Amino acid sequence: MSRTLVVVENHKRWNMHIPGTEVIGARDYLTNPQYAELKRAKVFNLCKTYRYQSLGYYVSLLAAARGHRALPSVNTIQDLREVSLVKLTSQELEGLIDRSLESLKSEDFELSIYFGRNIAARYDRLSQSLFNHFPSPLLRAEFHKHKNHWRLTKLRPIASSDIPDAHREFVCSQAESYFSRKKPAASYRPRYDLAILLDEEAQDSPSDGKAITRFIAAAKELGIDAQIISKDDFGQLAEYDALFIRVTTAVNHYTYRFATRAEAEGLVVIDDPQSIIRCSNKVYLADLFGRHGLPIPKTFIVHKDNRDQVAQVLGLPCVLKRPDSAFSMGVVRATTAEDLHRVLDEFLEDSDLVVAQSFVPTGYDWRIGVLDGKPLYACKYHMAQGHWQIRKTGESGPRYGKVETMPIGAAPPRAIELAVKASRLIGRGLYGVDLKEVDGQFLIIEVNDNPNIDAGVEDAVLKEDLYREIMRAFYERLEDRGKSPIP
């Protein structure tokens, strides 16, 4: 189990007791060999300043070098100094800032944020949002009202000596609550901490509840403590060693912010930001596969100046795809010229480019799961009854076709070969490669960076071993980063 260290500049002057923590001086942390040799620790850096090359700066810097999880991290310290990032955050949170401060009569306001909370509950949402953007234990945010709108003008750390006496009990309470998030049993000493990002209210999650439970169990077998987090836990990412995203990803979505933040903090991440960018855009995939000579349906990239050529090049019916479509949504079959122009009008409003492909009717699509460039599982996803896609949306909700899962050795070798080639062009992550089979020939449709893994479906052959293989990939990557396990 990792130790929780509260690092302050002068521990003799520290007058707050937070259960479950060790309070030490910054110089002691930086120079005492026992902390340099400590295998695992969570370091809460409460130094009065994080100025470049100050004690506070070096605490977070050396924590990163030692494989300790620091809050704030060096990345966050740098972000706090970036005026442009503070301005961008103000713009992003404009509505929340105005709603939170609308009752104030003054033109200036300071908000003290203690582990994502404020002593006044009405400012909690704003405090949590700022903490998520700039994860730092003690922050002070300054706002100014201009032309009836509030703006965030400055963010800076709060020195422990600057905490008002009236706030100290609240700060201790919030710190204790933050430090005491769910911990494994005392008899279980994990090597690493894994966060599984989940949206438990989403209709189309990549994994169901049973699968998530099996991921957690498989992680535990390898000495990984896996815990579920939500989009509200952005500010706690630095506490973990790895992040597993089990929410449908997109570039303009909080999943991408989680991935980029986690990667910047040094976490092992699946799905990594590069995979999200590449797999989320069908224009990119079509160009990538074409340049590398991989077989795909006849494809035409449409823009406003060549839209009249689609029917001539591809014929009708054809398939039109929004670049960022997912779960068969944003993928439309145009059967007539009227359909074609109507859908193009709609799609080209949102994107300058649209993917058009020849319509290739099949009774099922192949899905090959690939991890670290190696095939993992193989499925046939049959089309929904009476429909040309595996998913059909109706008034009562989506309906899906049946799924057949088989051993990798029973799947067509050519399908496996193409899936591995396509996935390696994307990265080393966990992918689901979709292919169509026509008269024994295979066409790559797309690579998904966040493939479905549901209990009783994709795991029907490998069962618990499927979850172990994925968790083993996390473990091996963590070991490769030189984070030796606890003896």
N, C-alpha and C positions, 0 to 999 in steps of 0.2 A: 504493500500500500504506500502511495506517495505521501510525503510529509507536506504540511501546509505551513509556509513560512510567511510571516508578515515582516517586511523589511522597512525599517525607518532609519532616519539619519542618527538619532540618538535614542536608543531603546530605554535608557534610564529615565527619560522624560515622558515616556509613553505611559499614559494613565488610563488606558481602556483595556478591559479584559474581554477577549473573544475566545470562547471555549473551542478546543480542537485546533488551536494555532500555536505556533512558536514565534515569539517576537524577538527579532535579532537586529543588530545594528548593520547599516549598509557596509561599513568598512569590514566588519566581521564576515559578512557574506562574500565580499569581494576577495578577501585575503586568507581566510581560514581554510586550510586544506580539507577539512571535513565537509564543507559545503561544495567545494570544487569536485570532490569525489562522490558526492551524493548521487545515486543513480536516478532517482525520481523525486521531483518536488514540484509543488505549485507555489509560485512566488508572487505575493501581493505586494507590489512596490508602492509604498506610501511615503516615499521621500518628498520633501517639500518642493523640489523642482526637478524637471526632467531636461533641463537645459543641456545642450550638446556638451559632452565630456564632463558633465557633473556626476556626482555619486549616483543620483537617481537614474541618469542615462546609462551608466555602466552596469547598474544592477540588472536592468532589463536586457542589455546587450550580452552580458556574460551568462545570464540565465538561458538565453537562446543557444549560446555556445555549449552549455552543459547539458542541453536537452531538457531543461526545466521549463515548465509552462509559466510564463510571466504575464501578469496583468498590471499595468498595460505592457503590451509588447513594444519592441522597438518600432515596428510598423505604425502602431497607434501613436506613439510619441512623435514620429515624423508627421503623421496626419494632423495632429493637433497644431502643428506649426504652419500648416499649409492654409493660408487665408482663402485660397480658391476652393478648397474642400469644405471649409466652414460655410462659405457663400453658397456652394452647391447644395449642401445639406439644408441650409435655410430655405432655398427654393423648393427642394424636394418635400420638406415638412411644412410648407407655407400654410396650408389649411389647418393642420393640427396646431401650429404655433398661434395662429389667429384665434382659433376656438378656445385654446387653453388660457390665453391672456386677455380675452375680449373685455372682461369685467374690470380690468385695471384702469385707473384714471391717470397715472403718471405716464411719462414717455420713455422711461428707462426701467429695466427690471433685471434683477439677478436671481438665478435659480441654482440652488445647491443640490447636487445629485450624488446620492450616497448609494453605491452599488445598484444603480438604476432606479432609485426611489427618491422621493422628496418627502419632507416631513408633513407637507400638506397633500392629502390624497388626490386633490383635484389636479395636481400636476404630474401624477404618476405616469400617464400615457406619454406625455411629452418627455419626461425624465427617462423612461425606458427606451424611447425611440432614439434619443441622443446617446444614451449608453450603448445601444446597439450599433450606432455608427462609429462611436469612439469609445471602445471598451476600456474604461479606466475606473478604478475604484471610487475616487473622489473627484468630482468635476464641478466647476462653476461656469454656468452659461450666462452670457450677458446679451440682453435684447434691447432694441431701440424701436420705438414706434415712429413711422414716417408715412404720412398721407393715409392714415387709418389702417396701416398694415404693420405688423410686427416683424422684425428681422433679427435673426441671430447674428450678432456682430463679433462675438469672441467666445472661445472655449479655452479653459485653462485648468490645470490640476489644482486641487485644494491641499494645502499643507495640513497635516494632522493638527498642528498648533493653531490653525485658523478655524477649526471647527468650533462654533459657539458652544458654550457650556450647556445651553438648553437643548442642543442637538445631540450631545454625546451618547445619551442613552439610546436614542433612535439609531444612531450610526452603529453602535454595538449590536443592536437587535438585527439590523439589516445585514451586517457583516456575518453574524452567526447564521442567519437564515440562508445567506448566499453560500457559505462554506458547508452547510449541512445538507446540501441536496443529496438525494438518495445515494447511499453508499452500499457496496456489497457487504455480505456477512464477514465478520472478523476472521473466520476460518478460510476465507477466499482472498488470496493476495494476487490481484491481476497485474500483468506486466504492463498493459496499455489500456487506455480509455478510448472507446469508440462512440461517437455520436451518430445516431441514425435519425436523419431528418425525415419527418413524417407529417403528413396532413391527414389527420384521422377523420376529417369531414369530407374529404375529396371523394367524388363519385368514381373516378377512374384512377385509383392508385396503382403504382407499379407492383405493389405487393400487398396481399391481404393480411389480416391480423395473425393468422396461423403461420404464415411465412415469416413474418417479423419475429414471432416467438421462436421460430426455429433458427433464424439468424442469430438471435441473442444467445440461444443455447449453444450453437456451434462456436460462437465467439468465446464463450466461457470455457469450453474445452481447450482452447488455445491460450488461455490466460488473458483474454481480452474482456474488459468490462464494457458491455454495450448498453447504452442508454438511449431512450427515445427523446428527441428534442423537437420543438416546433419552430415556426418562423419567428416567434417571440424570443427565442433564446440566442439570437445572433450575437449578443454581447458576451456569451459564455463560451464561444468557440475555442478561445485560447486555452481553455482548461483541458481540452482533449488532445489526443495524439492523432486521431483519424476521423474522417467524416464520410459517411455512407448516405448518399442522397436517394431516398425512396419516395420522391415526389416528382411528378412529371415536370421536366426541365424546359426552360426557354431562356433566351438571352435577356429579354426584357422582363425578367421575373426574379423574385427573391432567391430562387434556387441558384441562379448564376452569381448573385452577390455572396451567397454562402460559400459557393465553390471558390470564388476568387479570394475572399477573405481567408478561408481555411488554407488555401495554397500559400498565400502571403505569410501566414503564421507558421508555416512549416509542417502542416498536417498532411498526412496521406489522404488523398481525396478521390473518391469514385462517386459521381462523375466529376472529372476534372474540368476546369473552365474551357480548355482547348477542345475537348470532346463535345461539350455542350455547344460551343460556337459552330463546330464543323457539322455535327449531326442535326442541329436545329434548322439548317438551311438547305433546302433541296436544290437550289441553284448551285450551291457549292458542291454538293454531292454529285450532281449530274456532270459538272465540269471536271471534277476530280476523277471520276470513273472513266469518263471519256478520254482524258489525257493519258490515262494509264492502260488504255485498251481493254478495259473490263466490259463484258457484255451487259448492255442495258436496253430497255425498250427504245425505239426510235424517239429521239428527244429534240425539242425545239424550244429555245429560250425566247420568251415573248416579251416585247416592250411595245410602247404605243406606236412606234413607227413601222413595226413589222406584223402587227396583229392580224392584218388581212391575209397573211400568208399561211396561217396555221392550218386551215382546212386543206389547202393545196399541198402542203408538205406532209401532213400526217394522215389526212383523210378523216372521215367521221364514221363512227364516234371516236372521240379522243378523250384523254384524261387531262384535266387542268388541276394544278396543285399550287396552293399558296406556299411560298418558300418555307414558312414556319409552321406548317400544319402538323397535327399529331392526332393519334387515335382515329385515323381515317377522316377526321374533320378537316375541312378546308381542301378536300380532294373531291372533285366533281367530275362526273362523266357528261360530256356535251355530245348529244346525239344529233342535233340539228344546228344549222347556222345561227338560228335565233338563240338557242341555248349557248352556243359558243360566245357570241358577242355580249350576251347578257352577263355571263359569268366573268368574262374578261373585263367588262366595265367595272364590276364589283371588285375583282382582285387587284386590278391596276390602280384603284384608288388608294390602296394601302401599301403597295410595293411597286417599284419601277420595273421589276422583273417578275415574270411568272413562268413556271415550268409547265410545258405541254408535252405529253407523251402519247404514243400510239396506244390504243386500248388493246390489252392482251387478256382476253377472258380465260380464266382458269377456275377450277372447282375449289382450289385451296392455294395458299401461299406456304412456302417453306420458311421457317424461322430457325436459324442456327445461332445458338448462344455461343459467344466467344469471350474468353477472359485471358488477358495477357498474351494475345495472339494464338491461343490454343482453343480448339472446339470443346464446348462444355456440354451442350445438350442440343437435341434436334426435335422440332415439332412440325406437324402439318396443321396450319390454321385454316379450317374450312370456312367457306363463305357463309354468312348468315342466310337462313332460308329465304329464298325468293329475292336475293340481293346479290350484287356483284362485288361487295366488300365483306370483310370478316365481321364488321360492325355495322349494324343498321339502327338508326335512331328513329324511334317512334313516339307516339303520345305517352305511352306507358314507360318510356325510358329506353336505353340501348339494349339491343339483343345481339348475341354473338353466335357464330358457328361453333361446331364442336372442335376439339383439339386432340390430335393424336401425338403422343410423345413416344420417342423411340431411342434406343441406344445410338450413339454416334456411329458405331460400326454398321448399323442397319440403314443409315441415311445414304443417299447417292454420293459417292466420292467427289464428283464434280461440284456438287452443291457445297460440300465441306471445303473444298479447295478454294472456290470463289469467295466464300464467306470469310475465310481466314485472310485471303489477299485483301479484300475490301476493308476488313477491320484494321489491318495493320497500317493502312493508309491514314487511319484516323488517330490511332494511339495504342496505349497499353491497357485500356480500361475494360469495362464490362459492356459488351454490345450485343444487340440482337440484329442479325443480318437477315433481311427479307428478300426472298428470291421467288421468281415464277418459273415453273417448268412447262415447256411447250415442246412436245414431240422429243423428249429426252434432252432438250437443250435448256440451259438455265440463263435467266436474265436477273441481274441484281436490281432490286427496286429501291432499297435504302438501307442505311445502317442507323439503328436506334441506339442512343447512348444510355437510355434508361429502360432496358427491356423488362417486360413483365416477368416476375417470378412469383407465382401463386401456388399455394399448397394444393396438391392433387393435380396440378396441371404441368407446369414446366419441370417439377420435381418428381413426376410420376415414375421415372426410371431410376434416377440416382438417389432419390429420397433424401435422407439426411446428409448424404455425401455432397449433394449440390451446395448446400449451405456451408459445409465445412470447406469446400474448395474455394468459395468466395472469401470466407473469413481467413483462410490460409494465405490468400493473396495479400490481404491487409497485413497479416503478421509478418510475412516475408519482406514486404516493403519497409515495414517499420524496423525490422532487424537490419536490413540493408543500410538504413540511415545511421547505424551505429549506436542505437539506443539499446544497450545491453539489458537483458532482463534481470530482475532482482534475483540474487542467488538464493 
